[in-house]
């Protein structure tokens, strides 16, 4: 059986050039306690044996880390392809994928020989490939969809099998690739040699799905095995074993942010013979090289080295003296810039810093219908609406959109909790929930004050809460079950009542929360103010359950109403009315994919002279701000409201009436 085609993944063959700006040359420090001699570039690294070397690179920023990681990977790819015609790469999950974005952009997107790549996973969750927890899904959205690796050379785990069978199947796949010469066996260990493993690490020091004190870390005969009691959900996973990991030619261990600082300190410090090793400390390459890529925050828990033990490096060339002192000056300046504000809670400041370090906003289109700026504003600035503002953010990929949406929501949550002690969030259904996936990951899962959240629904289908089309079920399965919002602060619609009665009860619930002080009334409209509504849009321009040309869009007295003849099944629903939606403090309108492109174009065009507005065009915030989060495909057909369109151009930028448009 040809396992290559059996494990084929539908990877796009189109290169999407990154819009992120190129940064300055890589600036890094190399700790001498973690390496001996001068740091080498990836082109100088050994593809085969090198005697178990170790190197530690520390970067001032995550962006510099990503630049260096991209160059390291591209150089290693070029070396392996030149010497043996293939490059075998093993991916992990988590923020490792976010750190690969530089590799998918210029100059590497055009120069790397992607046709020679063979891509594997060090571990996988036993979930469908399109599940939010799937490592395949994460890698595809954030990296593989942007580079032309042949689909038959992407070896995803068979998601139709249970854990034990899936691990057997994946091991059989690897053995088949040994027979065909894609992979080689180590003469020392007898296990397959991968050219590069790109790994992350958990706060507990786990790598792959090998957790501290778990019996699985002692497995020494299998190539791939399974776990059904993972300490970190989901419980069922498959994973490479340590003999396979330790047979690698090269491992890049990528750690950013302060969350793993304690584990990094322990992993890189002297080993105490009396204490149990962390899984990350059990990496012991027989003939390979382990390179740590960390930012400054990740080593904040490591012992501070004397300045004489730091070397300044620029593009791999040592400049002792001058760059060493510059490194120290930059470190002092960084400390000054990051001085704590005594008026802001410590946890809030640390969480914001880590969020911005790990997930910087991607370059994008920004502005209202006729105005776009060059840079993305911070979400905190967007959290202070003044006079019905509107902003459009256009992202190169859905993954970039999700990253920015998470940061926007977390910053707004932090601001509202700090100012008034609560954060009221209204959810919708559809793909909006999937776009919240980054919000349930580090750093937000740990830093957001979930106990202060109050969660509502802008509309709901009149079906049971466990029904497949129920918005509550969708939100619970994809988002709420993964965060710590108190159950009594999640206000689902009563599914035991018919539509009309359920609408009346939900409105009564909102009015009770106004009395309790959880919600405030708008002085201008008299309707409740929600801190944030996270909305999606249909191809017909409908929002909530307010459809084009339906009489319900004119309802202006009720807070919550019902519909029994929805053009989109199921026919019975309840929904917020436009006066409530338009009283919001902030609305995030999330649109991805080409399906809504025509409606987006019309929504962001000129409404004047048209008596037949789409529902999405009827959003008119009195004192709030609507921020559009759209990917490139959703924005592709949009025109300027002054009649001047913009589209693909041979130039990266062009000016129209003084406004900068970035061609995509």
Order of alpha helices (4+ residues) and beta strands (2+ residues): alpha-beta-beta-alpha-beta-alpha-beta-beta-alpha-alpha-beta-beta-beta-beta-beta-alpha-beta-alpha-beta-beta-beta-alpha-alpha-alpha-beta-alpha-beta-alpha-beta-beta-alpha-alpha-beta-beta-beta-beta-beta-alpha-beta-alpha-beta-alpha-beta-beta
